[in-house]
Amino acid sequence: MKYIVVGHQAVSDAEFAELALGTPTELWLGVDGESEMEGAARLDAARDILADPEYGSLPDDLIRLAARVIDENPGLFDVVPLVRPARRRIARRGVAA
């Protein structure tokens, strides 16, 4: 599938989200292996962006994007109960005296 956002071609879903929102998705979601300090700095930067009048509609854009993802992937939040395996019973044999 080919996505074009504001004249730029996105080659992946993540790149599409970044072009549509104007920020990288990692800013909002974090990255694997991120330290607590890195996460705090990332969230601080995200707060600064949200406070910028230029990005005033960003929270609404994020909500619309999330709603679209949920709408296009109806099974995304399907919960399947996990079957707990039966406990193994250890047979105890009497001890002869």
mmCIF file of the C-alpha atoms, coordinates in Angstrom:
data_MODEL
# 
_entry.id   MODEL 
# 
loop_
_atom_site.group_PDB 
_atom_site.id 
_atom_site.type_symbol 
_atom_site.label_atom_id 
_atom_site.label_alt_id 
_atom_site.label_comp_id 
_atom_site.label_asym_id 
_atom_site.label_entity_id 
_atom_site.label_seq_id 
_atom_site.pdbx_PDB_ins_code 
_atom_site.Cartn_x 
_atom_site.Cartn_y 
_atom_site.Cartn_z 
_atom_site.occupancy 
_atom_site.B_iso_or_equiv 
_atom_site.pdbx_formal_charge 
_atom_site.auth_seq_id 
_atom_site.auth_comp_id 
_atom_site.auth_asym_id 
_atom_site.auth_atom_id 
_atom_site.pdbx_PDB_model_num 
ATOM 1  C CA . MET A 1 1  ? 0.000   0.000   0.000  1.00 0.00 ? 1  MET A CA 1 
ATOM 2  C CA . LYS A 1 2  ? 1.275   3.456   -0.838 1.00 0.00 ? 2  LYS A CA 1 
ATOM 3  C CA . TYR A 1 3  ? 0.738   6.331   1.594  1.00 0.00 ? 3  TYR A CA 1 
ATOM 4  C CA . ILE A 1 4  ? 1.319   9.934   0.619  1.00 0.00 ? 4  ILE A CA 1 
ATOM 5  C CA . VAL A 1 5  ? 1.085   12.565  3.356  1.00 0.00 ? 5  VAL A CA 1 
ATOM 6  C CA . VAL A 1 6  ? 1.719   16.234  2.627  1.00 0.00 ? 6  VAL A CA 1 
ATOM 7  C CA . GLY A 1 7  ? 3.647   15.358  -0.519 1.00 0.00 ? 7  GLY A CA 1 
ATOM 8  C CA . HIS A 1 8  ? 5.894   12.771  1.192  1.00 0.00 ? 8  HIS A CA 1 
ATOM 9  C CA . GLN A 1 9  ? 5.658   9.055   0.537  1.00 0.00 ? 9  GLN A CA 1 
ATOM 10 C CA . ALA A 1 10 ? 5.545   6.846   3.609  1.00 0.00 ? 10 ALA A CA 1 
ATOM 11 C CA . VAL A 1 11 ? 6.931   3.340   3.179  1.00 0.00 ? 11 VAL A CA 1 
ATOM 12 C CA . SER A 1 12 ? 5.683   1.920   6.489  1.00 0.00 ? 12 SER A CA 1 
ATOM 13 C CA . ASP A 1 13 ? 2.799   2.380   8.902  1.00 0.00 ? 13 ASP A CA 1 
ATOM 14 C CA . ALA A 1 14 ? 5.150   3.957   11.450 1.00 0.00 ? 14 ALA A CA 1 
ATOM 15 C CA . GLU A 1 15 ? 6.444   6.427   8.869  1.00 0.00 ? 15 GLU A CA 1 
ATOM 16 C CA . PHE A 1 16 ? 2.862   7.238   7.877  1.00 0.00 ? 16 PHE A CA 1 
ATOM 17 C CA . ALA A 1 17 ? 1.988   7.997   11.509 1.00 0.00 ? 17 ALA A CA 1 
ATOM 18 C CA . GLU A 1 18 ? 5.116   10.143  11.849 1.00 0.00 ? 18 GLU A CA 1 
ATOM 19 C CA . LEU A 1 19 ? 4.291   12.140  8.722  1.00 0.00 ? 19 LEU A CA 1 
ATOM 20 C CA . ALA A 1 20 ? 0.638   12.491  9.683  1.00 0.00 ? 20 ALA A CA 1 
ATOM 21 C CA . LEU A 1 21 ? 1.389   13.634  13.230 1.00 0.00 ? 21 LEU A CA 1 
ATOM 22 C CA . GLY A 1 22 ? 4.553   15.586  12.542 1.00 0.00 ? 22 GLY A CA 1 
ATOM 23 C CA . THR A 1 23 ? 6.438   13.747  15.298 1.00 0.00 ? 23 THR A CA 1 
ATOM 24 C CA . PRO A 1 24 ? 8.039   10.313  15.491 1.00 0.00 ? 24 PRO A CA 1 
ATOM 25 C CA . THR A 1 25 ? 5.883   7.664   17.152 1.00 0.00 ? 25 THR A CA 1 
ATOM 26 C CA . GLU A 1 26 ? 8.788   6.787   19.456 1.00 0.00 ? 26 GLU A CA 1 
ATOM 27 C CA . LEU A 1 27 ? 8.283   10.155  21.140 1.00 0.00 ? 27 LEU A CA 1 
ATOM 28 C CA . TRP A 1 28 ? 4.884   8.999   22.396 1.00 0.00 ? 28 TRP A CA 1 
ATOM 29 C CA . LEU A 1 29 ? 5.454   5.269   22.734 1.00 0.00 ? 29 LEU A CA 1 
ATOM 30 C CA . GLY A 1 30 ? 9.084   5.029   23.840 1.00 0.00 ? 30 GLY A CA 1 
ATOM 31 C CA . VAL A 1 31 ? 11.598  2.451   22.686 1.00 0.00 ? 31 VAL A CA 1 
ATOM 32 C CA . ASP A 1 32 ? 12.687  -0.931  23.976 1.00 0.00 ? 32 ASP A CA 1 
ATOM 33 C CA . GLY A 1 33 ? 15.495  -0.751  26.496 1.00 0.00 ? 33 GLY A CA 1 
ATOM 34 C CA . GLU A 1 34 ? 14.821  2.884   27.340 1.00 0.00 ? 34 GLU A CA 1 
ATOM 35 C CA . SER A 1 35 ? 16.200  3.898   30.733 1.00 0.00 ? 35 SER A CA 1 
ATOM 36 C CA . GLU A 1 36 ? 14.048  5.667   33.297 1.00 0.00 ? 36 GLU A CA 1 
ATOM 37 C CA . MET A 1 37 ? 15.977  8.898   32.681 1.00 0.00 ? 37 MET A CA 1 
ATOM 38 C CA . GLU A 1 38 ? 15.570  8.611   28.907 1.00 0.00 ? 38 GLU A CA 1 
ATOM 39 C CA . GLY A 1 39 ? 11.849  7.981   29.330 1.00 0.00 ? 39 GLY A CA 1 
ATOM 40 C CA . ALA A 1 40 ? 11.483  11.025  31.571 1.00 0.00 ? 40 ALA A CA 1 
ATOM 41 C CA . ALA A 1 41 ? 13.342  13.196  29.041 1.00 0.00 ? 41 ALA A CA 1 
ATOM 42 C CA . ARG A 1 42 ? 11.194  11.840  26.200 1.00 0.00 ? 42 ARG A CA 1 
ATOM 43 C CA . LEU A 1 43 ? 7.965   12.571  28.077 1.00 0.00 ? 43 LEU A CA 1 
ATOM 44 C CA . ASP A 1 44 ? 9.233   16.053  28.966 1.00 0.00 ? 44 ASP A CA 1 
ATOM 45 C CA . ALA A 1 45 ? 9.864   16.724  25.264 1.00 0.00 ? 45 ALA A CA 1 
ATOM 46 C CA . ALA A 1 46 ? 6.391   15.406  24.437 1.00 0.00 ? 46 ALA A CA 1 
ATOM 47 C CA . ARG A 1 47 ? 4.848   17.801  26.998 1.00 0.00 ? 47 ARG A CA 1 
ATOM 48 C CA . ASP A 1 48 ? 6.743   20.696  25.414 1.00 0.00 ? 48 ASP A CA 1 
ATOM 49 C CA . ILE A 1 49 ? 5.361   19.760  22.001 1.00 0.00 ? 49 ILE A CA 1 
ATOM 50 C CA . LEU A 1 50 ? 1.808   19.560  23.328 1.00 0.00 ? 50 LEU A CA 1 
ATOM 51 C CA . ALA A 1 51 ? 2.232   23.011  24.905 1.00 0.00 ? 51 ALA A CA 1 
ATOM 52 C CA . ASP A 1 52 ? 3.364   24.526  21.569 1.00 0.00 ? 52 ASP A CA 1 
ATOM 53 C CA . PRO A 1 53 ? 0.440   26.363  19.878 1.00 0.00 ? 53 PRO A CA 1 
ATOM 54 C CA . GLU A 1 54 ? 1.593   24.972  16.504 1.00 0.00 ? 54 GLU A CA 1 
ATOM 55 C CA . TYR A 1 55 ? 0.670   21.477  17.714 1.00 0.00 ? 55 TYR A CA 1 
ATOM 56 C CA . GLY A 1 56 ? -2.587  22.494  19.364 1.00 0.00 ? 56 GLY A CA 1 
ATOM 57 C CA . SER A 1 57 ? -4.564  19.831  17.484 1.00 0.00 ? 57 SER A CA 1 
ATOM 58 C CA . LEU A 1 58 ? -2.042  17.045  18.096 1.00 0.00 ? 58 LEU A CA 1 
ATOM 59 C CA . PRO A 1 59 ? -3.969  15.335  20.939 1.00 0.00 ? 59 PRO A CA 1 
ATOM 60 C CA . ASP A 1 60 ? -7.067  15.250  18.729 1.00 0.00 ? 60 ASP A CA 1 
ATOM 61 C CA . ASP A 1 61 ? -4.979  13.924  15.839 1.00 0.00 ? 61 ASP A CA 1 
ATOM 62 C CA . LEU A 1 62 ? -3.612  11.165  18.081 1.00 0.00 ? 62 LEU A CA 1 
ATOM 63 C CA . ILE A 1 63 ? -7.100  10.207  19.230 1.00 0.00 ? 63 ILE A CA 1 
ATOM 64 C CA . ARG A 1 64 ? -8.345  10.109  15.630 1.00 0.00 ? 64 ARG A CA 1 
ATOM 65 C CA . LEU A 1 65 ? -5.360  7.981   14.586 1.00 0.00 ? 65 LEU A CA 1 
ATOM 66 C CA . ALA A 1 66 ? -5.902  5.564   17.486 1.00 0.00 ? 66 ALA A CA 1 
ATOM 67 C CA . ALA A 1 67 ? -9.619  5.344   16.672 1.00 0.00 ? 67 ALA A CA 1 
ATOM 68 C CA . ARG A 1 68 ? -8.815  4.626   13.034 1.00 0.00 ? 68 ARG A CA 1 
ATOM 69 C CA . VAL A 1 69 ? -6.344  1.885   13.962 1.00 0.00 ? 69 VAL A CA 1 
ATOM 70 C CA . ILE A 1 70 ? -8.924  0.298   16.265 1.00 0.00 ? 70 ILE A CA 1 
ATOM 71 C CA . ASP A 1 71 ? -11.615 0.593   13.587 1.00 0.00 ? 71 ASP A CA 1 
ATOM 72 C CA . GLU A 1 72 ? -9.396  -0.983  10.913 1.00 0.00 ? 72 GLU A CA 1 
ATOM 73 C CA . ASN A 1 73 ? -8.270  -3.791  13.246 1.00 0.00 ? 73 ASN A CA 1 
ATOM 74 C CA . PRO A 1 74 ? -11.412 -5.023  14.995 1.00 0.00 ? 74 PRO A CA 1 
ATOM 75 C CA . GLY A 1 75 ? -9.616  -7.975  16.598 1.00 0.00 ? 75 GLY A CA 1 
ATOM 76 C CA . LEU A 1 76 ? -6.931  -5.786  18.127 1.00 0.00 ? 76 LEU A CA 1 
ATOM 77 C CA . PHE A 1 77 ? -8.406  -5.939  21.605 1.00 0.00 ? 77 PHE A CA 1 
ATOM 78 C CA . ASP A 1 78 ? -9.930  -9.405  21.441 1.00 0.00 ? 78 ASP A CA 1 
ATOM 79 C CA . VAL A 1 79 ? -9.237  -11.090 24.714 1.00 0.00 ? 79 VAL A CA 1 
ATOM 80 C CA . VAL A 1 80 ? -8.773  -14.814 24.688 1.00 0.00 ? 80 VAL A CA 1 
ATOM 81 C CA . PRO A 1 81 ? -8.937  -16.561 28.026 1.00 0.00 ? 81 PRO A CA 1 
ATOM 82 C CA . LEU A 1 82 ? -5.846  -18.585 28.714 1.00 0.00 ? 82 LEU A CA 1 
ATOM 83 C CA . VAL A 1 83 ? -6.401  -22.121 29.873 1.00 0.00 ? 83 VAL A CA 1 
ATOM 84 C CA . ARG A 1 84 ? -4.485  -22.807 33.022 1.00 0.00 ? 84 ARG A CA 1 
ATOM 85 C CA . PRO A 1 85 ? -2.823  -26.191 32.818 1.00 0.00 ? 85 PRO A CA 1 
ATOM 86 C CA . ALA A 1 86 ? -4.082  -28.757 35.300 1.00 0.00 ? 86 ALA A CA 1 
ATOM 87 C CA . ARG A 1 87 ? -1.863  -29.206 38.315 1.00 0.00 ? 87 ARG A CA 1 
ATOM 88 C CA . ARG A 1 88 ? 0.100   -32.367 38.372 1.00 0.00 ? 88 ARG A CA 1 
ATOM 89 C CA . ARG A 1 89 ? -0.560  -34.462 41.402 1.00 0.00 ? 89 ARG A CA 1 
ATOM 90 C CA . ILE A 1 90 ? 2.365   -36.253 42.831 1.00 0.00 ? 90 ILE A CA 1 
ATOM 91 C CA . ALA A 1 91 ? 1.443   -39.754 43.892 1.00 0.00 ? 91 ALA A CA 1 
ATOM 92 C CA . ARG A 1 92 ? 2.692   -40.391 47.397 1.00 0.00 ? 92 ARG A CA 1 
ATOM 93 C CA . ARG A 1 93 ? 3.397   -43.890 48.363 1.00 0.00 ? 93 ARG A CA 1 
ATOM 94 C CA . GLY A 1 94 ? 3.229   -45.052 51.909 1.00 0.00 ? 94 GLY A CA 1 
ATOM 95 C CA . VAL A 1 95 ? 6.490   -45.910 53.584 1.00 0.00 ? 95 VAL A CA 1 
ATOM 96 C CA . ALA A 1 96 ? 6.639   -49.425 54.977 1.00 0.00 ? 96 ALA A CA 1 
ATOM 97 C CA . ALA A 1 97 ? 7.912   -49.722 58.492 1.00 0.00 ? 97 ALA A CA 1 
# 
